[in-house]
Amino acid sequence: MDTSRQLYELGATGWRRGLYDDVEHTFRAPIVNWIFRTATANLPGFTRYAWGQVKPLFETRAFAECSVAYRDAVLSALEAEERGPLPTLRKPTTGLSPAEYAQLRGQVATFDVVAPRLAVLFEVMDRALHEEPLGTDVADDRATTAPFPEHLDRDRGVAPTMADDVPGEIVETVDEIRAFHGFEGESLPSIYRCLCQWPGYLEPAWEALEPRFEGSGFEAALERGSAVVESFVDGAPYRPALGPGALDAAGVGDAGEDARELFRSFNGGPVETVLPALPVWAATVGSEGERSL
């Protein structure tokens, strides 16, 4: 599987374009993340089938409660440290124009929206593809299968744009970010390629956040965020059929091994620290979402 091969939104046609539209609508964010672009480019039939299996989970009130609980778990753990509130960077601190600062806030809000959705997606896909237990502790309450609240996260972010290269003045900062998350070579997650557009923000923000990310508060945030995700998946009201037998029956069994490897690699490693960091970055500019329903 060539993970450098991606199908971008502008190149998507037919059902692929429709699937991307559906992902954006269901995730309530104007972005089709790398995992979808790569899976669609390499494993199109599997991706179409798998999305139909997992989509209903994201349309429940139970997931809405999970999404706000995930954000609150991460931010509360950091706020509980002796260091106190998370740092915030107002526009004058960054040297950005009003329009630039507005774009920064809107784009970071988009990543804040997708953080819990990707965390749940990776956990569900990994378990289902390996036929590991999920949906074994389903709650008997209305939220379990009730619809996702219409207002939550709707139209909150704007479509992210990415820097083509790392600006010279923040090369050292970006190297530190890579080292913290454990990325090798020139790899850099989308959130940071996005933030590289605004060196006046990224450099002081990293200087303020690095001690928090390296501290015990973020360790607690990782544990609490993971616990929220696992609790939701344990209580998932629907069980995606993604085991070898189900994939064979759907005619996409040949993609199974590649899919299992892809999603297991994303349900661990550097992503474990990248996703919980997303609401933290949003909080620095006041664009984090709701923390309770």
RANOR-V299121 format. One record per residue. RES is the residue in three letters. PHI is phi in degrees with one decimal (NA if undefined). NEAR is the number of other C-alpha atoms within 12 Angstrom. D_LAST is the distance of its C-alpha to the last C-alpha in Angstrom with 2 decimals. Layout:
# RANOR-V299121
res=RES phi=PHI near=NEAR d_last=D_LAST
res=RES phi=PHI near=NEAR d_last=D_LAST
This chain:
# RANOR-V299121
res=MET phi=NA near=20 d_last=40.61
res=ASP phi=-93.0 near=16 d_last=40.74
res=THR phi=-74.9 near=22 d_last=37.41
res=SER phi=-86.0 near=15 d_last=38.72
res=ARG phi=-88.6 near=17 d_last=38.87
res=GLN phi=-134.9 near=24 d_last=35.91
res=LEU phi=-106.7 near=28 d_last=35.42
res=TYR phi=-80.0 near=23 d_last=33.84
res=GLU phi=-56.0 near=28 d_last=32.11
res=LEU phi=-67.9 near=14 d_last=35.23
res=GLY phi=-93.5 near=15 d_last=37.39
res=ALA phi=-81.7 near=21 d_last=35.32
res=THR phi=-132.6 near=16 d_last=36.87
res=GLY phi=58.5 near=12 d_last=36.74
res=TRP phi=-64.1 near=18 d_last=34.21
res=ARG phi=-65.7 near=29 d_last=33.28
res=ARG phi=-64.2 near=23 d_last=32.17
res=GLY phi=-63.4 near=17 d_last=30.24
res=LEU phi=-63.4 near=31 d_last=28.52
res=TYR phi=-61.6 near=36 d_last=27.55
res=ASP phi=-59.8 near=23 d_last=26.18
res=ASP phi=-69.7 near=25 d_last=24.13
res=VAL phi=-60.9 near=34 d_last=22.80
res=GLU phi=-62.6 near=30 d_last=21.74
res=HIS phi=-65.8 near=22 d_last=20.15
res=THR phi=-70.8 near=35 d_last=18.30
res=PHE phi=-79.8 near=43 d_last=17.26
res=ARG phi=60.0 near=37 d_last=16.39
res=ALA phi=-148.4 near=35 d_last=18.73
res=PRO phi=-80.4 near=32 d_last=22.35
res=ILE phi=-153.7 near=37 d_last=23.90
res=VAL phi=-109.9 near=38 d_last=25.68
res=ASN phi=-68.2 near=32 d_last=25.73
res=TRP phi=-50.1 near=26 d_last=29.00
res=ILE phi=-60.5 near=36 d_last=28.43
res=PHE phi=-73.3 near=39 d_last=28.39
res=ARG phi=-63.7 near=31 d_last=31.30
res=THR phi=-73.5 near=27 d_last=33.35
res=ALA phi=-63.6 near=38 d_last=32.70
res=THR phi=-67.8 near=37 d_last=33.50
res=ALA phi=-68.7 near=27 d_last=36.65
res=ASN phi=-97.0 near=26 d_last=37.93
res=LEU phi=-132.5 near=33 d_last=36.58
res=PRO phi=-60.4 near=28 d_last=35.87
res=GLY phi=-63.7 near=26 d_last=36.36
res=PHE phi=-62.2 near=37 d_last=34.29
res=THR phi=-61.7 near=37 d_last=31.38
res=ARG phi=-61.9 near=31 d_last=31.41
res=TYR phi=-67.4 near=30 d_last=31.47
res=ALA phi=-64.3 near=39 d_last=28.91
res=TRP phi=-61.1 near=33 d_last=26.30
res=GLY phi=-63.6 near=24 d_last=26.74
res=GLN phi=-78.5 near=26 d_last=26.17
res=VAL phi=-96.0 near=37 d_last=22.93
res=LYS phi=-52.5 near=31 d_last=21.24
res=PRO phi=-57.2 near=28 d_last=19.81
res=LEU phi=-62.8 near=39 d_last=17.68
res=PHE phi=-84.2 near=42 d_last=15.69
res=GLU phi=-105.2 near=33 d_last=15.17
res=THR phi=-103.4 near=30 d_last=13.17
res=ARG phi=-64.7 near=28 d_last=9.67
res=ALA phi=-59.2 near=36 d_last=10.71
res=PHE phi=-70.5 near=42 d_last=11.30
res=ALA phi=-57.0 near=41 d_last=8.06
res=GLU phi=-64.6 near=33 d_last=6.66
res=CYS phi=-62.4 near=41 d_last=9.97
res=SER phi=-64.4 near=47 d_last=9.84
res=VAL phi=-76.0 near=34 d_last=7.24
res=ALA phi=-67.0 near=32 d_last=8.97
res=TYR phi=-61.6 near=46 d_last=12.18
res=ARG phi=-62.1 near=44 d_last=11.89
res=ASP phi=-67.4 near=32 d_last=11.12
res=ALA phi=-61.4 near=36 d_last=13.91
res=VAL phi=-66.7 near=46 d_last=16.31
res=LEU phi=-69.6 near=41 d_last=15.92
res=SER phi=-64.0 near=28 d_last=15.83
res=ALA phi=-63.3 near=32 d_last=18.95
res=LEU phi=-74.4 near=37 d_last=20.77
res=GLU phi=-69.6 near=25 d_last=19.90
res=ALA phi=-77.6 near=21 d_last=21.25
res=GLU phi=-65.2 near=22 d_last=24.63
res=GLU phi=-64.8 near=13 d_last=27.47
res=ARG phi=-66.8 near=17 d_last=27.48
res=GLY phi=88.1 near=15 d_last=24.49
res=PRO phi=-59.5 near=20 d_last=22.08
res=LEU phi=-68.6 near=32 d_last=22.16
res=PRO phi=-67.1 near=27 d_last=24.82
res=THR phi=-124.0 near=28 d_last=24.16
res=LEU phi=-121.6 near=30 d_last=26.74
res=ARG phi=-77.9 near=24 d_last=27.23
res=LYS phi=-53.2 near=23 d_last=29.41
res=PRO phi=-60.3 near=15 d_last=32.70
res=THR phi=-66.9 near=20 d_last=32.35
res=THR phi=-89.6 near=23 d_last=32.27
res=GLY phi=75.6 near=19 d_last=35.07
res=LEU phi=-84.1 near=22 d_last=33.21
res=SER phi=-73.6 near=17 d_last=33.73
res=PRO phi=-55.7 near=14 d_last=30.94
res=ALA phi=-66.7 near=13 d_last=30.78
res=GLU phi=-65.7 near=21 d_last=30.74
res=TYR phi=-66.0 near=30 d_last=27.99
res=ALA phi=-64.4 near=21 d_last=25.85
res=GLN phi=-64.8 near=27 d_last=26.55
res=LEU phi=-56.3 near=43 d_last=25.74
res=ARG phi=-62.0 near=38 d_last=22.28
res=GLY phi=-67.2 near=33 d_last=21.58
res=GLN phi=-71.6 near=39 d_last=23.03
res=VAL phi=-67.7 near=48 d_last=21.30
res=ALA phi=-60.5 near=40 d_last=17.90
res=THR phi=-60.9 near=41 d_last=18.98
res=PHE phi=-66.5 near=48 d_last=19.66
res=ASP phi=-63.5 near=50 d_last=16.32
res=VAL phi=-65.5 near=46 d_last=14.76
res=VAL phi=-80.0 near=46 d_last=17.30
res=ALA phi=-52.4 near=45 d_last=17.30
res=PRO phi=-68.2 near=47 d_last=15.00
res=ARG phi=-67.9 near=44 d_last=16.46
res=LEU phi=-68.4 near=38 d_last=19.93
res=ALA phi=-60.2 near=42 d_last=19.40
res=VAL phi=-69.9 near=42 d_last=18.47
res=LEU phi=-56.2 near=41 d_last=21.22
res=PHE phi=-64.1 near=35 d_last=23.84
res=GLU phi=-67.4 near=39 d_last=23.12
res=VAL phi=-64.5 near=44 d_last=23.15
res=MET phi=-62.8 near=42 d_last=26.20
res=ASP phi=-61.9 near=37 d_last=28.06
res=ARG phi=-64.2 near=31 d_last=27.70
res=ALA phi=-65.6 near=36 d_last=28.44
res=LEU phi=-66.5 near=37 d_last=31.40
res=HIS phi=-98.6 near=28 d_last=32.88
res=GLU phi=53.1 near=23 d_last=32.20
res=GLU phi=-93.5 near=21 d_last=30.30
res=PRO phi=-61.6 near=23 d_last=28.02
res=LEU phi=-153.6 near=31 d_last=24.51
res=GLY phi=65.9 near=25 d_last=22.68
res=THR phi=-94.5 near=17 d_last=24.69
res=ASP phi=-138.5 near=18 d_last=22.07
res=VAL phi=-74.1 near=21 d_last=20.04
res=ALA phi=-74.8 near=19 d_last=17.82
res=ASP phi=-101.7 near=13 d_last=18.82
res=ASP phi=-137.7 near=13 d_last=15.63
res=ARG phi=-62.0 near=14 d_last=14.37
res=ALA phi=-61.8 near=25 d_last=11.47
res=THR phi=-55.5 near=30 d_last=14.34
res=THR phi=-122.7 near=25 d_last=15.91
res=ALA phi=-68.4 near=21 d_last=13.74
res=PRO phi=-70.6 near=21 d_last=13.40
res=PHE phi=-62.4 near=28 d_last=10.96
res=PRO phi=-57.8 near=23 d_last=9.09
res=GLU phi=-60.7 near=17 d_last=11.92
res=HIS phi=-78.7 near=15 d_last=10.60
res=LEU phi=-68.1 near=28 d_last=8.64
res=ASP phi=66.9 near=35 d_last=11.43
res=ARG phi=-71.5 near=24 d_last=14.06
res=ASP phi=59.2 near=23 d_last=17.21
res=ARG phi=-91.3 near=27 d_last=15.95
res=GLY phi=-110.1 near=31 d_last=18.89
res=VAL phi=-125.2 near=26 d_last=22.60
res=ALA phi=-61.2 near=27 d_last=25.07
res=PRO phi=-72.2 near=29 d_last=26.30
res=THR phi=-118.7 near=24 d_last=30.02
res=MET phi=-125.4 near=22 d_last=31.99
res=ALA phi=-74.1 near=19 d_last=34.99
res=ASP phi=-71.1 near=14 d_last=38.12
res=ASP phi=-137.9 near=20 d_last=39.43
res=VAL phi=-78.1 near=25 d_last=38.47
res=PRO phi=-58.2 near=23 d_last=39.91
res=GLY phi=-55.3 near=14 d_last=42.75
res=GLU phi=-74.3 near=18 d_last=41.37
res=ILE phi=-121.9 near=27 d_last=38.35
res=VAL phi=-58.0 near=20 d_last=40.08
res=GLU phi=-64.5 near=18 d_last=40.11
res=THR phi=-61.0 near=29 d_last=36.42
res=VAL phi=-66.6 near=36 d_last=35.56
res=ASP phi=-62.1 near=25 d_last=37.92
res=GLU phi=-66.1 near=25 d_last=36.09
res=ILE phi=-64.5 near=37 d_last=32.74
res=ARG phi=-58.5 near=27 d_last=34.42
res=ALA phi=-63.9 near=21 d_last=35.91
res=PHE phi=-61.0 near=27 d_last=32.70
res=HIS phi=-82.2 near=27 d_last=30.93
res=GLY phi=86.9 near=21 d_last=34.17
res=PHE phi=-87.1 near=22 d_last=35.02
res=GLU phi=-101.4 near=17 d_last=38.72
res=GLY phi=61.4 near=10 d_last=40.95
res=GLU phi=-97.2 near=17 d_last=39.49
res=SER phi=-60.5 near=21 d_last=36.22
res=LEU phi=-152.5 near=31 d_last=33.21
res=PRO phi=-61.6 near=30 d_last=29.62
res=SER phi=-56.2 near=29 d_last=28.40
res=ILE phi=-57.7 near=42 d_last=26.15
res=TYR phi=-82.1 near=45 d_last=29.31
res=ARG phi=-65.0 near=29 d_last=31.54
res=CYS phi=-69.6 near=34 d_last=29.11
res=LEU phi=-67.6 near=42 d_last=29.13
res=CYS phi=-62.3 near=34 d_last=32.93
res=GLN phi=-67.5 near=31 d_last=33.15
res=TRP phi=-129.0 near=35 d_last=32.50
res=PRO phi=-56.9 near=32 d_last=34.72
res=GLY phi=-64.0 near=28 d_last=34.39
res=TYR phi=-93.4 near=37 d_last=30.73
res=LEU phi=-62.7 near=41 d_last=30.90
res=GLU phi=-64.1 near=31 d_last=33.75
res=PRO phi=-68.7 near=24 d_last=32.50
res=ALA phi=-67.0 near=35 d_last=28.93
res=TRP phi=-66.5 near=34 d_last=30.34
res=GLU phi=-59.9 near=23 d_last=32.66
res=ALA phi=-79.6 near=23 d_last=29.83
res=LEU phi=-89.9 near=33 d_last=27.52
res=GLU phi=-54.1 near=28 d_last=30.21
res=PRO phi=-61.2 near=22 d_last=30.72
res=ARG phi=-72.5 near=33 d_last=27.00
res=PHE phi=-66.4 near=35 d_last=27.00
res=GLU phi=-84.6 near=24 d_last=30.19
res=GLY phi=-93.6 near=21 d_last=29.03
res=SER phi=-68.2 near=19 d_last=27.63
res=GLY phi=-62.2 near=33 d_last=24.13
res=PHE phi=-72.1 near=34 d_last=23.79
res=GLU phi=-59.0 near=25 d_last=25.40
res=ALA phi=-65.6 near=26 d_last=22.71
res=ALA phi=-61.6 near=38 d_last=20.03
res=LEU phi=-61.7 near=37 d_last=21.77
res=GLU phi=-65.5 near=22 d_last=21.88
res=ARG phi=-70.3 near=26 d_last=18.28
res=GLY phi=-62.6 near=40 d_last=17.05
res=SER phi=-62.2 near=34 d_last=19.63
res=ALA phi=-64.1 near=23 d_last=18.66
res=VAL phi=-63.0 near=33 d_last=15.07
res=VAL phi=-62.8 near=41 d_last=16.77
res=GLU phi=-63.5 near=31 d_last=19.51
res=SER phi=-64.0 near=29 d_last=17.43
res=PHE phi=-64.5 near=40 d_last=15.71
res=VAL phi=-67.6 near=41 d_last=19.21
res=ASP phi=-60.7 near=29 d_last=20.82
res=GLY phi=-101.4 near=29 d_last=18.65
res=ALA phi=-56.9 near=39 d_last=18.86
res=PRO phi=-74.7 near=32 d_last=19.52
res=TYR phi=-125.9 near=30 d_last=22.10
res=ARG phi=-113.7 near=31 d_last=24.91
res=PRO phi=-59.0 near=33 d_last=26.32
res=ALA phi=-92.6 near=31 d_last=30.11
res=LEU phi=-129.8 near=37 d_last=31.30
res=GLY phi=-71.0 near=31 d_last=34.06
res=PRO phi=-53.6 near=24 d_last=37.66
res=GLY phi=-63.4 near=18 d_last=38.60
res=ALA phi=-66.9 near=25 d_last=35.74
res=LEU phi=-66.0 near=30 d_last=36.47
res=ASP phi=-62.3 near=19 d_last=40.16
res=ALA phi=-64.2 near=16 d_last=39.54
res=ALA phi=-83.7 near=23 d_last=37.52
res=GLY phi=81.9 near=19 d_last=40.39
res=VAL phi=-125.9 near=25 d_last=38.62
res=GLY phi=-61.6 near=25 d_last=39.79
res=ASP phi=-62.6 near=22 d_last=41.78
res=ALA phi=-87.6 near=31 d_last=38.63
res=GLY phi=-58.1 near=36 d_last=37.30
res=GLU phi=-63.8 near=23 d_last=38.79
res=ASP phi=-63.0 near=26 d_last=37.78
res=ALA phi=-66.0 near=40 d_last=34.19
res=ARG phi=-61.5 near=34 d_last=34.02
res=GLU phi=-66.8 near=22 d_last=35.44
res=LEU phi=-61.7 near=29 d_last=33.19
res=PHE phi=-76.9 near=34 d_last=29.85
res=ARG phi=-68.0 near=24 d_last=31.04
res=SER phi=-66.0 near=20 d_last=32.06
res=PHE phi=-90.0 near=27 d_last=28.59
res=ASN phi=-93.8 near=29 d_last=26.86
res=GLY phi=174.5 near=22 d_last=28.54
res=GLY phi=68.5 near=18 d_last=30.74
res=PRO phi=-57.4 near=24 d_last=29.74
res=VAL phi=-61.2 near=32 d_last=26.51
res=GLU phi=-61.1 near=33 d_last=25.18
res=THR phi=-101.8 near=35 d_last=25.21
res=VAL phi=-68.4 near=40 d_last=24.67
res=LEU phi=-63.1 near=42 d_last=21.18
res=PRO phi=-65.1 near=47 d_last=19.64
res=ALA phi=-73.3 near=46 d_last=21.57
res=LEU phi=-61.9 near=44 d_last=19.85
res=PRO phi=-66.1 near=44 d_last=16.77
res=VAL phi=-68.7 near=48 d_last=19.44
res=TRP phi=-59.7 near=47 d_last=21.61
res=ALA phi=-61.7 near=40 d_last=18.87
res=ALA phi=-65.2 near=37 d_last=18.22
res=THR phi=-68.3 near=34 d_last=21.95
res=VAL phi=-122.3 near=33 d_last=21.78
res=GLY phi=67.8 near=25 d_last=18.44
res=SER phi=-114.8 near=33 d_last=17.03
res=GLU phi=-72.9 near=36 d_last=14.28
res=GLY phi=-87.4 near=40 d_last=10.91
res=GLU phi=-65.8 near=29 d_last=7.41
res=ARG phi=-116.6 near=26 d_last=7.09
res=SER phi=-159.3 near=15 d_last=3.78
res=LEU phi=-100.3 near=22 d_last=0.00
